[in-house]
Amino acid sequence: MTEAEELVCYCLGYTREDIRQDAARYGRSTILERIAAASRAGVCHCTASNPQGR
């Protein structure tokens, strides 16, 4: 797996490359906001999904 393919959100499947593309499209990445919203909605459980526990 390359660095670009590295997952940053195991629940939603976002990668470093997704963040780069999002920032290029919108002038900044909105992915963190989407992850936070999913977490508040109880959809994102990365602490349990991430094999490193983060």
C-alpha positions as CSV (number, residue, x, y, z in Angstrom):
1,M,0.0,0.0,0.0
2,T,1.3,3.4,-0.9
3,E,1.1,6.4,1.4
4,A,-1.7,7.9,-0.8
5,E,-3.7,4.7,-0.3
6,E,-3.2,4.7,3.5
7,L,-6.6,4.8,5.2
8,V,-7.2,7.8,7.5
9,C,-10.8,6.7,8.3
10,Y,-11.4,3.0,8.5
11,C,-15.2,3.3,8.9
12,L,-15.8,5.6,5.9
13,G,-12.8,4.4,3.9
14,Y,-11.2,7.8,3.3
15,T,-7.5,7.8,2.2
16,R,-4.8,10.4,2.1
17,E,-5.4,10.6,-1.6
18,D,-9.1,11.3,-1.0
19,I,-8.1,14.3,1.3
20,R,-5.7,15.6,-1.4
21,Q,-8.4,15.4,-4.1
22,D,-11.0,17.0,-1.8
23,A,-8.6,19.9,-1.0
24,A,-7.9,20.4,-4.7
25,R,-11.6,20.4,-5.6
26,Y,-12.8,22.7,-2.7
27,G,-9.7,24.7,-1.8
28,R,-9.6,22.8,1.5
29,S,-10.5,19.3,2.6
30,T,-14.0,18.8,3.9
31,I,-13.4,15.2,4.9
32,L,-12.6,15.9,8.5
33,E,-16.0,17.6,8.8
34,R,-17.7,14.6,7.2
35,I,-15.9,12.2,9.6
36,A,-16.9,14.4,12.6
37,A,-20.6,14.5,11.4
38,A,-20.6,10.7,10.9
39,S,-19.1,10.3,14.4
40,R,-21.7,12.5,16.0
41,A,-24.4,10.5,14.1
42,G,-23.0,7.2,15.5
43,V,-21.9,5.9,12.1
44,C,-18.1,6.2,12.4
45,H,-16.3,4.0,15.0
46,C,-12.7,4.3,13.9
47,T,-11.3,3.7,17.3
48,A,-12.8,0.2,17.1
49,S,-12.3,-0.3,13.4
50,N,-8.7,0.9,13.1
51,P,-6.3,-2.0,13.8
52,Q,-4.0,0.5,15.6
53,G,-6.8,1.7,17.9
54,R,-7.0,5.4,16.7
